[in-house]
């Protein structure tokens, strides 16, 4: 069994993935953390020193390596992962169960504004209003990819454990 969690940055993919892995007894992998380990640099540093194109190429390679393994895993991918280099085809493979974790631009902006310095794509956005607008546009652009997931879960006002329960309900 392979489960992939996708959605915009800040939606809670890592938190939910960790909790889900405990419930299901599977390994959890956060793709960004995996890339950081393999590259010996943070995602932020990779963007700064090598650029987004390099990062997206490496992301594609590591994603496919993880998904082609025989191990049972829960994988949280980066917000942009499904949108580049045909990654959505790998994520929506018939042997993979994927979940789009959906949250409104307003809620995402509230969560992300406080930690934007660690997020290369939003670090230079100065106001909450501008961040909300940026996220709204990004979500619109990425919707085509996100909605190809096997299932969509609206996470607004749901604690992580409830989202985990909903995912488990889909499995059994």
N, C-alpha and C positions, 0 to 999 in steps of 0.2 A: 504494500500500500504506500502510495506517495500522495501527500496532500500539499498543495501550494496555496499560500495566502498571498493575495495581491490587493493593491489599493494604494491610495496616495500616501506620501510620507506623513507620518504623525497619526495615522489611523489606529495604530496599535498592533500591527502585524507581529512584531517581535514578542510583545507581552502575551498576546493571545497564543502565538505559536509555542512559547515556552510552557504555558499552562496546558495547552492541548497535548503536548508531548508527554507531560506527566500523567494525564488522564489515560492516554492511549498506550503509554509505555514505548514510545518511539523516540528515535533521535530527533533533535531539533537543530536546524541549521538556519542561521540568518545569512543570506547571501552577501550582504555588504560586509559583515564581520568575517566571513569566509574569504572574501576578496582581500580584505585588509591583512588577514593572516598570511595569505599566499604571496601578496605583493610587498609585505613589510612596511606598508604605509597606510594611513587613514584614507578613506574615500575623499575627504577634503583635500589631503595632500596630493592624491593622485590627480584630482581635477586641477589643482593649482600647478603641479609640475609637469604632468603629461597631457592634460586636457581631457575633455569629455569623450572625444572619439576613441582615444586609447582606452579609457575606462569602459566604454560600451563594448569594445571588442573583447576585452578581458572578461567582462561580465557575461557575455555570450558564451565564451569558452567554458567558464566555471559553471554556469547554469547547466549547460548540456552535460558536463562531466558528472555533476551531482545527480541529475535526472536519469542518466544512463546507468547509474550504479544499481546493484541488486538490493540495496538496503531499503528497509522501511523508514521513511523520513517524513518530517513535516518541515517544509521550506518556506521561509518568509522572504519574498523578493523585494527589491527596491521599487519605489513608486514608478520609476521610468522603465524598469526591466521589461515589462510586457510590450512596450511600445517600440522597441528597437531590434534590429537585425533578425527579424522573424521569431523572436523569443516567444511570442504568444502561441505559435504552433507547437513549440516544445511543451509549454505550460498546459495547453489544452489537449494534449495527447490522450487517447482513450484509456490509457493505463494510469492516468493521473486525475485526482479529484481536486478541483480548484475552487477557491472561494474568494469572491470580491468583497472586501470589507468596505462598506460605503459610509461616508460621513459628509455632512454639509461643509461648504467652503467656510462658513462662519466659524463652526466648531474647530475645523482644522486650523484656521488662522489663529484662533485663540490658543490652541495647543502649541503651534509652531513658533509664534512670535517670540516667546521667551527663550527659545533655543535656536533661533535662526543663525546665530554665529557659527554653529556647527553644521549647517546645511548649505552646501555650496550654491545651490540654485536660488536660494532666497536670502543669503547673507546681506545683500545690499539693499533690500527693501526696508524702508525706514518707518513706515506707519502700518498700523493694523489694517486700516482701510485699503491701502495699496496691496498688502499681502492677501487680503480677502479677494480682491479683484484678480490678482495674479493666480491664485489657487482656482478661482472660478473658471478662468480661461483655460488653465491647464487641465482641469477636470473635464471640461467640454472637449478638449482635444484628445484626451486619453480615454474617454468614455467608450469609444469603439472597441478598444483593446480590453478594458476592464470588464465590460459586459459579456465578453466571450467566455468568462469563467463558468464553470459548471453550475455554481450557485452564487447568489448575491445575498449578503446579510447587511441590512441597515443597522449600523451600530450606534446610532444617535441615542444618547441617554441609557445605553446598556453597559453595565459593568463587564469587564473582560470575562468573568466566569459565566455570564449569561450567553455571551457570544460563543464560548467554548461549548456550552450545553447545546446550543443550536447546531453547531457543526457536528457534534456527536449524534444528535437526532437524525441528521442526514445520513450518517454512516450505518445506523441500525434500524 
